[in-house]
Amino acid sequence: MKIFTSEQISLIDKATLKCQSISDYDLVSRVAKVLRDWLNLNISFKNKKVKIFAGEGNNGNDAIALAALLGGKNITCDLFLLSPNKKRWSMTRKQLVEELYIFGTVYVREINSVQDIPVLESGDIVIDGIFGTGVNRAVTGLVADVIDAVNLSGATVVSIDLPAGILAEKKSEFVNGSIIHATYTLTLEFPKLCLFFKENHKYVGEWHVMDIGLDLEIKQSLETPFNMVDNSVVKSILKKRKKFSHKGDYGHGLLVAGSFGMGGSAILASRAALRSGLGLLTVHVPGRLYNIMQVSVPEAICTIDESDNIFTSCFGNDVHSIGIDSYGNELVKYKAVAVGPGIGKAPETVAALEEILSKCDKPMVLDADAINIISSHKELLKLVPENSILTPHPKEFARIAGDYSDTRDGAMMQMEFSREHKVTIVLKGANTSISTPGGSLWFNPLGNPGMATAGSGDVLGGVILGLLTQGYDAEQSAIAGVYIHSMAGDLASAQKGEASLVAGDIVDHLGEAFVNVLE
């Protein structure tokens, strides 16, 4: 699903009016019906006072139209107009306000001063239609006083499109102005960029995308680097298996993982890779992990490092070597290679990572300690094969790319890093973002706080390796891998609860996640 800027959304609105031969009033009425339907399903109005605030723009018109629909259902509403100057009203607003007086359950009031701001209580339902995506500066003055009163009330707040005062694309946290703290944000037609940033969570609350039927052709034709992953995107990526295929058709992957005391990383990543559909998996581990791996993941082939405790090389000359065929070609049999989970940062491991980077011409997944090693040895970045995937969490990304002030700046830096180094970056978090060398940025909407647990990242790396090995490109593997991993986490959380979720639960639900996507 595309994420458009405020200017693009304005263009889409205008194109919809023209292409669908409808008036602005018709579109507002359509929006109000969608909002009413959501409220009817999700909000109880019984014994509640409903107070609706309408600003001067289209967002305010949506709120006025919604008040009329609620009044038509005999729900008593107080509608407060923050643009009482009737000389500035559009024809649409005049028509909407005139219709309100049909209903004896809608009481219209104007807010001209602080004294006009109503008393709000914690049991109230507040509908915020003050501003939408058009805000480009801090909100101050009387409107800020209204916002502050809403925030202090403790009422259930439903914001139309965006919480009043938040900036759709720019930073909101550091502007000197008031912003609504919504309980629910019902964003219209598209997710907005600001919804995905950690700093804005306290403003947007739980958010939902409302389909209001904007013109499909203009939505498809407009280009944007920003997108949200959804089920249709991932379903379009994944291929159905052919009846007469065999394991060789789904690739042979290599995973370099684990060290003494960190065998779980190798096990979790291996199990996840195998559950994600690759045909064969070789896991290279230190000697002490060999028996553990053979028992824990019997489906995997194991090769043993010359060291019992750490990763020191993949290219020995004995039977345990993973790398050299009879012609002296290294890594020739592998479609993709993943390095990093639990390998540590010993000097020998640093040298081994440099060795495999210099000899590998296959797409790679670099995770965890591999990223930490590269962040301390930046010269290794130039050895990373193009179209590889790096999967850092925010602190790991800061170490490799530089510090940033907030998640918005981090996302912009992430995009630039991908373009400069020709790699895909999976920046892990509550709304994991995926940047590509081509300049796209994808946000993942799934996942839950229970996934903030040891080993969850190892599972993600294994899923991505499993997809990359099957021949999906880096962008496809990252997008599908992140989404399926998060869906598996949500399925596991529904069964186990967030507090009790462990990484192995995510692996156990990967199969169900794949089925859900492909249905």
N, C-alpha and C positions, 0 to 999 in steps of 0.2 A: 504494500500500500504506500503510495507516494505521500510525502510530507511537503506541503507547499508553503511559501512565504505569504505574508499578509497581502502583499501586492498581487501575487498570483491568485490568491483566493478571491480578491476583488474582481479580477479579470474573469474568473470562472463563474462567479455570481452573475456578472453582466452577460456573459455568453449564454448562460442557462436561460435567462429571461428572453433573450433573442431567439435561441434555437428551439425552445419549448413553447414559444409564443404565449408567455404568461407575464403577468404584471408583478411588480415588487410586492404588492399586497398578497397575491397568490402564493408567492414563495414564503413570505412571512407566515401565512396561514398553515402552509405545509410544515414548516419548522415547528410551529406551536403544537400541531397535532402529534408529531413525533415525540416532543418533550412531554406532552400530556400522557401519552401512552406509557412512556418509561416511568413517569411518576406514579401512575395508577398501579403499576406492577411492583414498584419498589418502595413506595412511601405511604405510610398510613396517615391519613388526614383526620382521623377520628379524634375529637377533642383537642385539635391543634389550631392555633392561629396562624394563618398564612399571610406573610407580608412580602410583597413583591416590589422590588426597586428597579425602575426603568430609567436608563440614561437616554441621551439624546440621539444616539445612532441606531443602526439596524438591530443591535443587540437589545436596545430598549423596546423597539417595535416587537421583537419576538416575545419579550416579557409581557407586553400589553396584550398581545394576541393570546398568550397562554392564560392570562388572567380571565379573559372572556370565556375561554373553554372551561376553565375550572369553575367559573361562575355558572356556566350552563349546566354543571353537574351539582349545583347547589352547595358548592364549597365556598364558604365565606372568605373573601380576600380583601386585604387592604393594599391598594396599589399606590405607590409613592413615585411621583414624577420628578426627576432631577433636572428636567429641562422644561420648566413651566412657561417659558416665553413662547407663546403660540405663534408669533410672527415668524419664528424659525422652523415651524413644523412642516414636514412634507405632507403631501396629500394622503399618503399611506397612513401616516400617524394620525391625521385628523379623522380619517375613516375609522381607524381602530379604536380611538378614544370615544368617538360617537357611539360605537356599537356597545361599549361597556355599560352604558346607561340602561340598556335593555334588561340587564340583570340586577335585581335588587340585592344580590349577595356580593357585588363588587363595589368597594368604596374607594373613590379616587381622591387623592390628596396631593398637594404640591409641597416641595421642600425648597423654601427660599432662604432659610436661615437655620442656624443650629437649633433654634427653638422648635423648628418643624420636624426635627428628627424624632421618630416615634420611640417609645419605650419598647425595648426588645427583651424577651425572656428566653431562658434556656429551652423551654418546651416549644418554642415557635419553629415554624418552617419558613426560612427566608429564601426567596428566589432572587438571585443576583443577575440582573440584566442591565448592569450599569455600563460596562464596556466589554467589547469583544477583542478581536485581533488588531483593532485600529490604534491602540494605545502605543505611543512611541516615546513617551517621557514619563517622569514621575508624577503621580497623582497627589495633588495638594489641595488646600482650601476646603470648601464645604463638602465636596465629594469625598475627600479624605476623612472628614469628620464622620460621614455616613459609614464609610468602610470600617473605621475604628469602632464605631458603635456596634456594628454587626459582629466584629471579631470579639468584642468584650462580652457579648450576650451569651455565648455558649449555645446558640441556636443551631439546628441542623440547616446547613447552607448548601443550596444547589445552585451552582454557577452555570450560566448558559454560555457555551463555547469556551470561555476562559474566565478564571477568577478576575474580578475587576482590579486593574492596576498592574497585573503581570504583563511582561513584555514577551511577545510571541517568539521572537528570534534573539533578542539581545539579552544581556544579563538583567535579571530582576533583583537579585539578592542585594546588590550594592547601590541601587538607586535610592535616593532619599525621598521616599513616598510611601503611601499606604497601599497594601495589597490585601484583598479578601483571602481569608483562610477557609476554603471550601471543604465541605464534607464530601460532596460529589461534584465533579465537573463533567458536564454533558457537552463534549466538544463536537462541533458540527462537521460532518462529512469526512474530515481528515484529522488525524492526530496532528498536534502542533509541536514544533521542535522543543519548546520550553517544557513540555510534559515529561520529557525523558531525563531531565537533569536533576540530580540528587538535591540540590539546593532548593528546588521548587516543590518538592514533595509536600512540604508543610502547607503550601498554598493550594495545590490542586486536589489533594485527598485522593479518593478513588475515582478514576476517570473512565469514561465510556465514549466510544465513537458512535454518533447518531447519523444514520444514513438518511439524508434529506433529498436524495435524487438529483444531484447536480449533473450537468451535462457530461455524458461519458466521453464524447469525442474530444472535448477540450481538455478533460483530465488526462486522457491518453497522450495528447499531442504536446502538452507542456512538459518541459524537462526540469528535473530537480535532482540534485545530488543526494537528497535526504529521503529515506524510505523506512517503513516499518515492516518487519518480517511478519507474515501471517501464513495460515495454513495453505492458502492457494499458491503462494510463492514456493513453499517447500514441496508441495505436491507436484508442481510443475518441474522441479529439479529431479526428483527421484524417479528412477526408471523401473519398470516392471521386469521381473526376471523371465527369461525364456525357458521353456519347458526342457529343452535338451542342453542347457548350459551345464558347465562343470566348474569345479573350484578354481581352475586356472583362468576362467573367464572373469573372476572377481578379484584377481590380483594377489600378490604376495607382498605383505608389508613387513617392515622392520621396526621394532621398538627397542630403543636403548634406554633402560630404566633401572632404578634401584641401586641401593648400596646397603652395606650391613646396617641393620636397624631401620631401613626404609624399604623393606621388601613389599610392603602394602601398596606403595605407589605403582610398582611394576605389575602387581596382581590386578589392581583396579583398572589401570589403563589397558592391560591386556584383555580383560574380560569385556570391557566396553568396546574395544576395537572389534573383537570377535562377534559381539552382539550387533555390530553395525554393518555386517555383511561382507567383509573381505573374505577371500577364499582361503588364504594361508597367512599365518602370522609367525614370524620368528622374533623371539625376545632374547636380547643379549643382556645377561646379568652377571654380577660377580659370583664367584664360585660358591659362596655360602648360601646363595639364594636358589641354587639349581634344584635341589630336592623340593624346596618349598614351592617353586614355580610348577614343577612337574605334577605335584599333588593338587595344587590349587587351581591350575589352569591346564588341564590335560590336553586340551585342544591345541595348545601352542607348541611350536618347536622352540627349543632352548639352545642357545650357544653360551659358552662360559668365557668370561674374561680371564686373562692371565692372573688377575688379582682376585683374591678371595673376598675382598671387602669393597672395592670401588671400581668404577669404570676407568680403564687405562688404555684400551685399544680394541678396535673391532677387527684388526687386520693381522692377527697372528698367523703363523705358518702351519699350525697343527690342525687336527680335525675339528677343533672348536671354532675355528675362524668363520666369520659370517661372510667374508667379503670377496674372496678371490676364486674365480672359476678356472677351468683347465687352460684357458687362454690368457690368464692373468688379468682379466677384467674385474674390477672391483664394484660391488653393489649391483652387479648387472641384473640379478634376478628379482630385484625389488622394484615395485612400482612407486612406493613412497616410503619415507623414513621419518620416524619421530624420535626425538632425543630430549631428555630432560627430567622427567618425573623421578624425584628422589635420588638423583645421581650425585649430589653434593658438589663441592667446589674445591676439592683437593687439587694441588698443582698438577698431578698426573691426569686428573680428569679434565682440567683446562686444556692440556696438551692433546688429549684424546678428542675433545670436541673440535679443536682446530684441525686435527687430522681428518676427521670424518667430514667436516665442512669443506675442506680443500679437495676431497676426493669424490664428494657426492654431487651428481648432476641431476638428481631426482628432486621433485618437490618435497620439502621437509616441513614437519611440524616441530617447532621449537617452543618448549614449555619450561616453566619453573626454573630449575637450576641452570638450564641451558641459557635462559634469558639473563639470569643473574651473572653468569660468567661473561656473557657478551657485554653486559653493562659495565663490567670492570675491565674489559679488554675490547674497547670499541673498534679496534682494527679488525676484529672478527666479523663485523657487520658486512664488510665488503666480500666476505666469503660465502655469505648466505645465498643459496641459489634463488634466482628470480622465481616468483610465484609460490614462494614458501609462505607458511602461516606462523605467526608468533602469537602466543596466547597469554599475555601478561595480565596480572591484576593491576590496579592503579599505581601502587607503590613500585612494582616492577617496571611498569611503563615509564614512570617518572625517572627511574634510575637509568633507563636506556635512552630516553628521548629528552629528558630535562624536566624541571619542575613546572607546574602550572597551577593557577590560582583556584580554579573550580572545574566542575565536570564539563561545562560548556567549552572552556578553553582547552581542556584535555581532549575533547572530541575534535576540535579544530586542529590541534597539534597532531592528533592521531591521523587525520586525513592527510596532512602534509608529510608525515613520516612515511606513510604507505606510498605516496607518490614518489618521494625522493629515493626510497630504497627498493621500490618495486616489490613490496611484500604486502600480504594481507595481515592486518592487525585485528585480533579479537581482544578487545579491552573488557575484561570480565567485571561484572557488577550487577546491580539490581536491574538495570536496563542495558545489558551487554551490548556494546556497539562494535560493528564490524566495518573496518575501512579497507578499501581496495586500491590497487595501484592506479586504476582508472578514475579515481576521484569520488567514488560512491561511499556513502555512509549509511549503514543499516542498523536499526535499533530493534532489539528483541523485547517483546512485551511480556513474555512468560517468565515463570520462575517465582520463587518464594524465599523468605528469609531462612527457612530450614536448610537451604542449599549452601548456606554459609557454614560449611563443615569440612573438616580435614578430608582430603581425597576427592572432593567434588571436581576440582580442576583437573585432576588426573583422569577422571572419567571423561570429562569433556575432551581432553587431548586424545584419548583413545577413540572416541566417537569420530572426531575429525580425521584421524589417521585411517580409520576404517573406511570412510567415504573417499578420501583422497586416493587410497589404494585401489579403489574400484574404478578409477578413471574420471571421477568428477573433478572439475578444476578447483583451484584454491578458493575462489569466491563462493562457488556452489557448496563446497565441503564445509566452509566456515558458516555460511548462512544456515544450511540444513542441520549441521552438527549442533550449533548453538540452540536452535529452536527445538530439536528433538531432545537434546539433553535437558532443557528447561521443562519441556512437557513431561518428561519422565520424572523430573523432580516434583512437579505439581501432582502427578498421579501418585507418587510415593507419599507426598505430604498428606494427601486426602486419606490415605490408608493409615499412615504411621503418626501423623501430626508433625508440625514443624520442629518442635523441640527435640523430638526423638529421631529425626531423620539422620541417617548416615549415608556415606557415599555409596556403599554397596546396595542400598535401597534404590538409588538412582539407576544403577546397572540393571537391577532386577526388573525395572519397569521400562527399559528401553524398547523391548519387543512390543509392548502395548502402545508406546508412543509412536512407533513406526506404523502400526496398524491404524491408529487414529488418524494419522496424516494421510494415509493412502486410501482410506475409506471414501 
